């Protein structure tokens, strides 16, 4: 019976109007999904594998001049300096790098490979809110005997392409390095000694330091440094907008230095987000316009079929039964739009991924998140269409009653 009702009500359907809606909706959906997927794929090129660190931050230190070196002038940041930075409009939060105030040495032993390395080293820590990894892996328990560590990626490169190559030793990948536990030895000024295992949980292209949890640093400094307070010589600052010109001007006026062109990298990421936001905005506008095109088509169709709808309602058909053919039509169109849009995004992604892989070795993101977004948008459009059609049919039924 529903099939007969559908045939009756589809007599006045305009194929041209539905085709226009379909193409406009498809164009808008492709722009939205491709914009999201492109941003997710290209972002690793700028983060450089530092997914554990927040993107919009800069690291600053005070300039070390020849005069200050001879005069033994402190280059640490005072509480007043930190408070002044916090008061700036571009600042979201500020954290200090806490250094070790005791001696640290580390070794790696791989007897089967003939590798035995040992060296003096240092640790630094930042507040946990600046480390964007699973904090359950970034905690220190003195009873566990293990210290989580993040090291600069160039340390591994120095070993692989310098030390290992010159001595014919096997090269070590990041995956293997993460499985190797380092022997960490701590020695305080009072002769206290203690040994731990170091577990490498991440590699950094952006931080030229060996990072450990703040909980470990607080515990170790209190135990091995006789309660001496550690003054930060470097600060990590999370900023609202890396492209803000007042940031560079403030640092210049105060004589502060930033590390590794952090502001330039931040500006690049900011403008990437801005461009992607504009593209997504255009896609959303096109999708909304196509939705209104469909609504206009449905309203015109319902208006043309008002007499038939009234007759069907009067002879006993419910508003739900009368609405179903139109609801099914719009739902099928929404599903077709989603399927074809995903296919086109996958096709386009295959072309640009080859270019991205040649520019950067960073791994691209998966496509499942984008598919999920597409499904959510498609379900929203279909749900609104179903509600509007049912509301229109109910209005006709109420008027007739």
C-alpha positions as CSV (number, residue, x, y, z in Angstrom):
1,X,0.0,0.0,0.0
2,X,2.8,2.4,0.8
3,X,4.3,1.7,-2.6
4,X,1.0,2.8,-4.2
5,X,1.0,6.0,-2.1
6,X,4.5,6.7,-3.2
7,X,3.7,6.3,-6.9
8,X,0.7,8.6,-6.5
9,X,2.6,11.4,-4.6
10,X,5.8,11.3,-6.8
11,X,3.9,12.3,-9.9
12,X,4.8,16.0,-9.4
13,X,8.4,15.5,-8.3
14,X,10.8,17.7,-10.2
15,X,13.9,15.7,-11.2
16,X,15.7,19.0,-12.0
17,X,15.1,20.4,-8.5
18,X,16.2,17.1,-6.8
19,X,19.3,16.9,-9.0
20,X,20.2,20.5,-8.0
21,X,19.8,19.7,-4.4
22,X,21.8,16.5,-4.8
23,X,24.8,18.1,-6.5
24,X,24.9,21.1,-4.2
25,X,24.7,18.9,-1.1
26,X,27.4,16.7,-2.6
27,X,29.7,19.6,-3.3
28,X,29.2,21.0,0.2
29,X,29.8,17.6,1.9
30,X,33.0,17.0,-0.2
31,X,34.4,20.4,0.8
32,X,33.6,19.8,4.5
33,X,35.0,16.2,4.6
34,X,38.1,17.0,2.4
35,X,38.9,20.0,4.5
36,X,38.8,18.1,7.8
37,X,40.8,15.1,6.3
38,X,43.4,17.4,4.7
39,X,44.0,19.3,8.0
40,X,44.4,16.0,9.9
41,X,46.8,14.6,7.3
42,X,48.9,17.8,6.9
43,X,49.1,18.6,10.7
44,X,51.9,16.0,11.4
45,X,54.2,17.9,9.0
46,X,54.1,20.8,11.4
47,X,54.1,19.0,14.8
48,X,56.9,16.8,13.6
49,X,55.9,13.8,15.7
50,X,55.5,15.9,18.9
51,X,51.9,14.9,19.4
52,X,52.5,14.9,23.2
53,X,53.1,18.6,23.2
54,X,50.6,21.4,22.8
55,X,51.0,23.2,19.5
56,X,50.6,26.9,20.3
57,X,53.5,27.5,22.6
58,X,56.9,29.1,22.6
59,X,59.9,28.5,24.8
60,X,61.8,31.6,25.9
61,X,65.0,32.2,27.8
62,X,67.1,35.3,28.7
63,X,70.0,36.3,26.4
64,X,73.4,35.3,27.7
65,X,75.9,38.0,26.8
66,X,79.7,38.1,27.3
67,X,79.4,40.6,30.1
68,X,76.7,38.7,32.0
69,X,78.9,35.5,31.7
70,X,81.9,37.2,33.3
71,X,79.8,39.0,35.9
72,X,78.1,35.7,36.7
73,X,74.7,37.4,36.3
74,X,71.8,35.0,36.8
75,X,69.8,34.2,33.7
76,X,66.9,32.7,35.5
77,X,63.3,34.0,35.6
78,X,62.1,35.6,38.8
79,X,58.6,35.4,40.1
80,X,58.1,39.0,39.0
81,X,59.2,38.1,35.4
82,X,56.8,35.2,35.3
83,X,53.9,37.3,36.6
84,X,54.6,40.0,34.0
85,X,54.4,37.4,31.2
86,X,51.2,36.0,32.6
87,X,49.6,39.5,32.5
88,X,50.2,39.9,28.8
89,X,47.1,39.6,26.5
90,X,48.7,36.9,24.3
91,X,49.4,34.6,27.2
92,X,47.1,31.6,28.1
93,X,49.4,29.9,30.6
94,X,53.0,29.9,31.7
95,X,55.2,27.1,33.0
96,X,58.8,26.9,34.0
97,X,61.4,24.3,33.1
98,X,62.6,22.9,36.4
99,X,66.2,21.6,36.2
100,X,67.9,18.9,38.2
101,X,70.0,20.2,41.1
102,X,72.0,16.9,41.4
103,X,74.2,14.7,39.2
104,X,72.6,12.4,36.7
105,X,74.2,9.7,34.6
106,X,72.7,7.2,32.2
107,X,73.7,4.1,30.4
108,X,72.4,1.7,27.8
109,X,73.6,-1.9,27.7
110,X,72.9,-4.3,24.8
111,X,75.4,-7.2,25.2
112,X,74.1,-9.2,22.3
113,X,74.8,-6.2,20.0
114,X,78.1,-5.3,21.6
115,X,76.7,-1.9,22.7
116,X,77.7,-0.4,26.0
117,X,77.0,3.4,26.4
118,X,77.3,5.5,29.5
119,X,77.3,9.3,29.9
120,X,76.6,12.2,32.2
121,X,73.2,13.8,31.4
122,X,70.6,16.2,32.8
123,X,66.8,16.2,33.2
124,X,64.2,19.0,33.0
125,X,60.5,19.0,33.7
126,X,57.5,21.1,32.9
127,X,54.1,21.2,34.5
128,X,51.9,18.2,33.5
129,X,49.3,20.5,31.7
130,X,51.9,21.2,29.0
131,X,52.4,17.5,28.2
132,X,49.6,16.2,26.0
133,X,49.9,12.5,26.5
134,X,48.1,9.9,28.6
135,X,49.0,11.2,32.1
136,X,48.8,7.6,33.4
137,X,52.1,7.0,31.5
138,X,53.5,10.3,32.8
139,X,53.6,9.6,36.5
140,X,56.5,8.7,38.8
141,X,56.3,6.4,41.7
142,X,59.5,6.0,43.7
143,X,58.5,2.4,44.5
144,X,58.2,1.4,40.8
145,X,61.9,2.2,40.1
146,X,61.0,3.5,36.6
147,X,61.2,7.1,35.2
148,X,59.2,8.0,32.1
149,X,61.4,10.0,29.7
150,X,60.9,12.1,26.5
151,X,64.1,12.7,24.6
152,X,65.0,14.8,21.5
153,X,64.8,12.9,18.3
154,X,68.2,14.2,17.1
155,X,69.9,12.3,20.0
156,X,68.7,9.1,18.3
157,X,69.8,10.4,14.9
158,X,73.3,11.3,16.3
159,X,73.7,7.7,17.4
160,X,72.3,6.1,14.2
161,X,74.1,8.3,11.7
162,X,77.2,9.2,13.7
163,X,78.3,6.9,16.4
164,X,76.7,3.6,15.1
165,X,77.7,4.2,11.4
166,X,81.3,5.0,12.3
167,X,81.7,1.9,14.5
168,X,79.6,-0.5,12.4
169,X,77.0,-0.9,15.1
170,X,73.4,-1.8,14.5
171,X,71.0,1.2,14.1
172,X,68.1,1.6,16.5
173,X,64.6,2.5,15.4
174,X,62.2,4.6,17.6
175,X,60.1,1.5,18.3
176,X,63.1,-0.5,19.5
177,X,64.4,2.4,21.5
178,X,61.0,2.6,23.3
179,X,61.6,-1.0,24.4
180,X,65.1,-0.4,25.8
181,X,65.3,0.6,29.4
182,X,68.1,3.0,30.4
183,X,70.1,2.6,33.6
184,X,69.7,5.9,35.4
185,X,72.0,6.8,38.4
186,X,71.3,9.8,40.6
187,X,73.9,11.3,43.0
188,X,73.2,14.1,45.4
189,X,75.6,16.7,46.9
190,X,75.5,14.9,50.2
191,X,76.7,11.6,48.7
192,X,73.2,10.0,48.3
193,X,72.9,7.6,45.5
194,X,70.0,5.7,43.9
195,X,69.4,3.8,40.7
196,X,66.4,3.7,38.4
197,X,65.3,2.4,35.0
198,X,64.5,5.0,32.4
199,X,61.6,4.2,30.0
200,X,61.4,6.3,26.8
201,X,57.8,7.2,26.1
202,X,58.3,9.8,23.3
203,X,60.6,11.6,21.0
204,X,60.7,15.3,20.3
205,X,61.7,17.5,17.3
206,X,60.8,20.7,19.1
207,X,62.3,20.3,22.6
208,X,66.0,20.2,22.9
209,X,66.0,18.7,26.4
210,X,65.4,15.4,28.2
211,X,62.0,15.7,29.8
212,X,60.8,13.9,32.9
213,X,57.6,14.2,34.9
214,X,57.2,17.1,37.3
215,X,56.4,14.6,40.1
216,X,59.8,13.0,39.7
217,X,61.6,16.3,39.6
218,X,60.0,17.6,42.7
219,X,60.7,14.3,44.6
220,X,64.3,14.1,43.3
221,X,65.3,17.7,44.0
222,X,63.9,17.5,47.5
223,X,65.8,14.3,48.2
224,X,69.1,14.8,46.4
225,X,69.4,18.7,46.4
226,X,68.8,19.3,50.2
227,X,65.7,21.4,49.5
228,X,67.4,24.0,47.3
229,X,64.8,25.8,45.2
230,X,65.3,25.4,41.5
231,X,64.8,28.7,39.5
232,X,63.7,28.2,35.9
233,X,66.1,29.4,33.2
234,X,63.5,28.7,30.5
235,X,59.8,29.2,30.3
236,X,57.1,27.5,28.2
237,X,54.3,29.8,27.3
238,X,51.0,28.8,25.7
239,X,49.8,31.7,23.6
240,X,46.3,32.5,22.2
241,X,47.6,33.4,18.7
242,X,51.2,32.7,17.6
243,X,50.7,35.3,14.7
244,X,50.2,38.1,17.2
245,X,52.9,40.7,16.5
246,X,52.9,41.9,20.1
247,X,54.6,38.6,21.2
248,X,57.8,39.2,19.2
249,X,57.8,42.9,20.2
250,X,57.4,42.0,23.9
251,X,60.2,39.5,23.8
252,X,62.5,41.9,21.9
253,X,61.8,44.7,24.5
254,X,62.6,42.4,27.4
255,X,65.7,40.8,25.8
256,X,64.2,37.3,25.7
257,X,65.0,34.7,23.0
258,X,62.8,32.1,21.5
259,X,64.0,28.6,20.5
260,X,64.0,27.0,17.1
261,X,61.8,29.6,15.4
262,X,58.8,28.6,17.5
263,X,56.9,31.7,16.5
264,X,57.3,31.0,12.8
265,X,56.1,27.4,13.2
266,X,53.2,28.6,15.3
267,X,52.3,31.2,12.7
268,X,52.3,28.5,10.0
269,X,50.0,26.3,12.1
270,X,47.7,29.2,12.8
271,X,47.3,30.2,9.2
272,X,46.8,26.6,8.2
273,X,43.9,26.4,10.7
274,X,42.6,29.7,9.5
275,X,42.5,28.6,5.8
276,X,41.0,25.2,6.7
277,X,38.4,27.1,8.8
278,X,37.5,29.3,5.8
279,X,37.2,26.3,3.5
280,X,35.0,24.5,6.1
281,X,32.8,27.6,6.4
282,X,32.3,27.7,2.7
283,X,31.4,24.0,2.7
284,X,28.9,24.5,5.5
285,X,27.3,27.4,3.8
286,X,26.9,25.4,0.6
287,X,25.4,22.5,2.5
288,X,22.9,24.8,4.3
289,X,21.9,26.4,1.0
290,X,21.4,22.9,-0.6
291,X,19.3,21.9,2.4
292,X,17.1,25.0,1.8
293,X,16.9,24.0,-1.9
294,X,15.6,20.6,-0.8
295,X,13.1,22.1,1.6
296,X,11.8,24.5,-1.1
297,X,11.4,21.5,-3.5
298,X,9.6,19.5,-0.9
299,X,7.3,22.4,0.1
300,X,6.4,23.0,-3.6
301,X,5.8,19.3,-4.1
302,X,3.6,19.1,-1.0
303,X,1.7,22.2,-2.2
304,X,1.1,20.6,-5.6
305,X,-0.1,17.4,-3.9
306,X,-2.2,19.1,-1.2
307,X,-5.5,17.9,-2.6
308,X,-4.2,14.3,-2.9
309,X,-2.7,14.5,0.6
310,X,-6.0,15.7,2.0
311,X,-7.9,12.9,0.2
312,X,-5.5,10.2,1.5
313,X,-5.8,11.6,5.1
314,X,-9.6,11.7,4.8
315,X,-9.9,8.0,3.7
316,X,-8.0,6.8,6.7
317,X,-4.2,7.0,6.0
318,X,-2.2,8.4,8.9
319,X,0.1,11.4,8.6
320,X,3.0,9.0,9.2
321,X,2.0,6.9,6.2
322,X,1.5,9.9,3.9
323,X,4.9,11.4,5.0
324,X,6.9,8.3,4.5
325,X,7.5,8.5,0.7
326,X,8.9,12.0,1.0
327,X,11.0,11.1,4.1
328,X,12.3,8.0,2.3
329,X,13.3,10.0,-0.7
330,X,15.2,12.6,1.2
331,X,16.9,10.0,3.4
332,X,18.1,8.0,0.3
333,X,19.5,11.2,-1.2
334,X,21.4,12.0,2.0
335,X,22.9,8.5,2.1
336,X,23.9,8.7,-1.6
337,X,25.5,12.1,-1.0
338,X,27.5,10.6,2.0
339,X,28.7,7.5,0.1
340,X,29.8,9.4,-3.0
341,X,31.4,12.2,-0.9
342,X,33.5,9.7,1.0
343,X,34.5,8.0,-2.3
344,X,35.6,11.4,-3.7
345,X,37.5,12.3,-0.6
346,X,39.4,8.9,-0.6
347,X,40.2,9.5,-4.3
348,X,41.5,13.0,-3.7
349,X,43.4,11.9,-0.6
350,X,45.3,9.3,-2.6
351,X,46.7,12.0,-4.8
352,X,47.9,14.5,-2.1
353,X,49.2,11.8,0.3
354,X,51.8,10.9,-2.2
355,X,53.0,14.5,-2.3
356,X,52.9,14.8,1.5
357,X,54.9,11.6,2.0
358,X,57.7,13.0,-0.2
359,X,57.8,16.2,1.8
360,X,57.6,14.7,5.3
361,X,58.1,11.3,6.8
362,X,55.3,11.9,9.3
363,X,52.5,9.4,9.3
364,X,49.1,10.7,8.1
365,X,45.9,10.3,10.1
366,X,43.3,7.7,9.4
367,X,40.1,8.5,7.6
368,X,37.6,7.0,10.1
369,X,37.2,10.3,12.0
370,X,36.2,12.1,8.8
371,X,33.8,9.3,7.9
372,X,32.2,9.7,11.4
373,X,31.8,13.4,10.9
374,X,30.2,12.8,7.5
375,X,27.8,10.3,9.0
376,X,26.9,12.8,11.8
377,X,26.2,15.6,9.3
378,X,24.2,13.3,7.0
379,X,22.1,12.0,9.9
380,X,21.5,15.6,11.0
381,X,20.3,16.6,7.6
382,X,18.1,13.5,7.2
383,X,16.6,14.0,10.7
384,X,15.7,17.6,10.0
385,X,14.2,16.7,6.6
386,X,12.1,14.0,8.2
387,X,10.9,16.3,11.0
388,X,10.0,19.2,8.6
389,X,8.1,16.9,6.2
390,X,6.1,15.3,9.0
391,X,5.4,18.8,10.5
392,X,4.1,20.0,7.1
393,X,1.8,17.0,6.6
394,X,0.5,17.4,10.1
395,X,-0.3,21.0,9.4
396,X,-2.3,20.0,6.3
397,X,-4.2,17.4,8.4
398,X,-5.0,19.9,11.2
399,X,-6.3,22.4,8.6
400,X,-8.5,19.8,7.1
401,X,-9.9,18.8,10.4
